[in-house]
Amino acid sequence: MQNAFISPTPVRYVMQFNDVPQQITTLSLFRPGTRVDNVPVQ
């Protein structure tokens, strides 16, 4: 995986998943050395 920088300041990252069950309300994002928990699913 390569890194890409679009701005020197943080930007919002949008991911779209189809057919996510409604009972899933949060998720965790992680990569080696970094983890973000309780990301809301909208």
Z-matrix of the N, CA and C atoms (Angstrom, degrees):
N
C 1 1.446
C 2 1.520 1 108.96
N 3 1.308 2 116.93 1 133.18
C 4 1.441 3 121.49 2 178.75
C 5 1.518 4 110.16 3 -103.71
N 6 1.319 5 116.17 4 151.91
C 7 1.460 6 121.39 5 176.99
C 8 1.509 7 109.71 6 -92.31
N 9 1.313 8 116.02 7 145.00
C 10 1.459 9 121.99 8 175.15
C 11 1.514 10 107.94 9 -132.32
N 12 1.299 11 117.68 10 133.91
C 13 1.454 12 122.93 11 -179.43
C 14 1.516 13 108.49 12 -114.09
N 15 1.334 14 116.14 13 125.62
C 16 1.463 15 119.73 14 179.63
C 17 1.514 16 112.07 15 -109.59
N 18 1.323 17 116.40 16 -10.60
C 19 1.454 18 119.84 17 -177.27
C 20 1.526 19 108.91 18 -162.26
N 21 1.331 20 118.37 19 146.85
C 22 1.463 21 119.20 20 175.33
C 23 1.528 22 112.89 21 -73.40
N 24 1.329 23 117.64 22 -10.68
C 25 1.463 24 121.90 23 177.75
C 26 1.530 25 109.15 24 -110.45
N 27 1.337 26 118.02 25 156.46
C 28 1.472 27 120.26 26 -179.42
C 29 1.535 28 112.31 27 -59.31
N 30 1.305 29 115.56 28 145.47
C 31 1.461 30 121.95 29 176.33
C 32 1.525 31 108.35 30 -128.47
N 33 1.320 32 116.42 31 158.90
C 34 1.457 33 121.49 32 177.45
C 35 1.521 34 108.86 33 -79.02
N 36 1.312 35 115.79 34 136.18
C 37 1.461 36 121.90 35 179.77
C 38 1.516 37 107.20 36 -109.93
N 39 1.306 38 117.06 37 127.02
C 40 1.454 39 121.54 38 -177.27
C 41 1.522 40 109.16 39 -110.14
N 42 1.330 41 115.79 40 126.41
C 43 1.461 42 121.39 41 174.63
C 44 1.522 43 107.32 42 -121.69
N 45 1.304 44 116.45 43 141.11
C 46 1.456 45 120.53 44 179.16
C 47 1.518 46 109.38 45 -119.56
N 48 1.335 47 115.09 46 130.43
C 49 1.453 48 122.00 47 175.27
C 50 1.517 49 107.34 48 -124.50
N 51 1.305 50 116.63 49 138.53
C 52 1.463 51 121.53 50 179.27
C 53 1.525 52 110.18 51 -97.37
N 54 1.317 53 115.58 52 149.77
C 55 1.469 54 123.02 53 173.93
C 56 1.527 55 113.28 54 60.05
N 57 1.330 56 117.45 55 43.15
C 58 1.459 57 121.50 56 174.94
C 59 1.520 58 107.90 57 -84.44
N 60 1.332 59 118.39 58 125.47
C 61 1.467 60 120.07 59 179.73
C 62 1.525 61 111.44 60 -57.55
N 63 1.328 62 116.81 61 143.92
C 64 1.463 63 121.65 62 -177.04
C 65 1.521 64 113.43 63 -63.96
N 66 1.331 65 119.17 64 -23.26
C 67 1.465 66 120.26 65 -179.58
C 68 1.529 67 111.87 66 -73.97
N 69 1.316 68 119.11 67 -11.18
C 70 1.458 69 121.71 68 175.29
C 71 1.519 70 107.71 69 -87.71
N 72 1.341 71 116.32 70 112.96
C 73 1.467 72 120.64 71 -175.78
C 74 1.520 73 113.13 72 -113.57
N 75 1.346 74 117.44 73 -20.40
C 76 1.457 75 121.15 74 176.83
C 77 1.527 76 108.53 75 -139.14
N 78 1.320 77 115.04 76 162.83
C 79 1.459 78 119.92 77 176.76
C 80 1.510 79 109.33 78 -145.85
N 81 1.317 80 116.18 79 172.15
C 82 1.459 81 122.29 80 177.51
C 83 1.522 82 108.80 81 -118.00
N 84 1.315 83 115.67 82 137.54
C 85 1.460 84 122.08 83 175.23
C 86 1.516 85 107.24 84 -109.98
N 87 1.320 86 116.69 85 134.78
C 88 1.453 87 117.62 86 179.87
C 89 1.514 88 111.08 87 -152.27
N 90 1.307 89 113.59 88 154.74
C 91 1.452 90 124.47 89 170.27
C 92 1.523 91 104.83 90 -149.81
N 93 1.300 92 119.60 91 166.37
C 94 1.469 93 119.50 92 -176.28
C 95 1.528 94 112.54 93 -51.60
N 96 1.323 95 116.24 94 122.70
C 97 1.447 96 122.16 95 177.55
C 98 1.515 97 115.85 96 87.04
N 99 1.329 98 118.03 97 -7.86
C 100 1.461 99 121.31 98 -177.46
C 101 1.525 100 109.53 99 -138.79
N 102 1.332 101 115.83 100 134.87
C 103 1.462 102 120.67 101 176.71
C 104 1.516 103 109.36 102 -144.68
N 105 1.336 104 116.39 103 136.32
C 106 1.457 105 122.53 104 176.35
C 107 1.520 106 106.88 105 -124.38
N 108 1.332 107 117.23 106 118.61
C 109 1.460 108 121.87 107 -179.08
C 110 1.529 109 111.42 108 -101.69
N 111 1.313 110 114.94 109 161.14
C 112 1.472 111 123.62 110 174.26
C 113 1.523 112 113.33 111 60.56
N 114 1.319 113 116.48 112 42.12
C 115 1.463 114 121.03 113 174.39
C 116 1.522 115 107.24 114 -78.96
N 117 1.337 116 119.39 115 121.12
C 118 1.461 117 120.17 116 -176.95
C 119 1.526 118 112.84 117 -68.49
N 120 1.319 119 115.38 118 141.98
C 121 1.456 120 122.49 119 174.54
C 122 1.517 121 106.59 120 -99.04
N 123 1.312 122 116.90 121 125.20
C 124 1.473 123 120.72 122 -178.41
C 125 1.495 124 110.31 123 -115.19
